[in-house]
Amino acid sequence: MKRNMSNNQKNLDVNAEPLISVVVPAFNEAENVENLASEIAKALVAMPHEMIFIDDASTDDTKAVLTDMKLRFPYLRVLSHRRNSGQSRGVRSGVQAARAPVIATLDSDGQNDPADIPSLYAQLTRADAPDTLAMVGGRRARRIDSAAKKLASRFGNGVRKRLLKDDADDTGCGLKVFRRQAFLELPYFDHIHRYIPALMLREGYAIEFADVNHRAREFGESKYTNFGRLKVSIADLRGVIWLRKRMKLPGGVDEL
């Protein structure tokens, strides 16, 4: 679906330093990415921003659609993985390339609502925020998914929350807003996107959460299965627990 840019979009300075970079990893989401970009542009129409879509070696027309979209969205940047590397690597590639000090991440399936980004950004950057606040994570207040998927997610989140003590009720929500530098300090591994809250706490940062909208997938199909998540989560949990135990914080660094 092609949409024209609003006057506000046209009037924003393309060369202005963005306040926020929206990072969207995409694998075989050709039918979803253009509408999602339109929604991001609408949500951030009054804020200097950039959109970074990462094509994760899609086998459909995602890469071609994203390339064509650059003609209509002046703040869009497109990265392309040469080999399929997964969602976490897509997030990392986007964050590394980002120009803004604050990052928002979204799933490319359209189930996260870009309209929630400004409120999460405002919560992160508010004047009375704790000095160490580095992330505001989305929490799907009314999740639109199958009963089996919601049950598996509730069980997984409960186990992870008890073991990691990260206070995250919904770490699977792709909508997060965080400080770029804080993310780059985290140890990287595959599936890190599900453990960002625990790893932020490990580095001594504060985190908060906020209810966000959730929508049904309109096109395509999920890239994850309940069994697939369970298979990798056991090893991931053990690894993150080990990382937490091996962390020592200096309480700050002073140059003398």
Secondary structure by P-SEA (a helix, b strand, c coil): cbbbbccccccccccccccbbbbbbbccccccaaaaaaaaaaaaccccbbbbbbccccccaaaaaaaaaccccccbbbbbbcccccaaaaaaaaaaaccccbbbbbbccccccccaaaaaaaaaccccccccccbbbbbcccccccaaaaaaaaaaaaaaaaacccccccccccbbbbbaaaaaaccccccccccaaaaaaaabbbbbbbbbbbbccccccccccaaaaaaaaaaaaaaaaaaaaacccccccccc
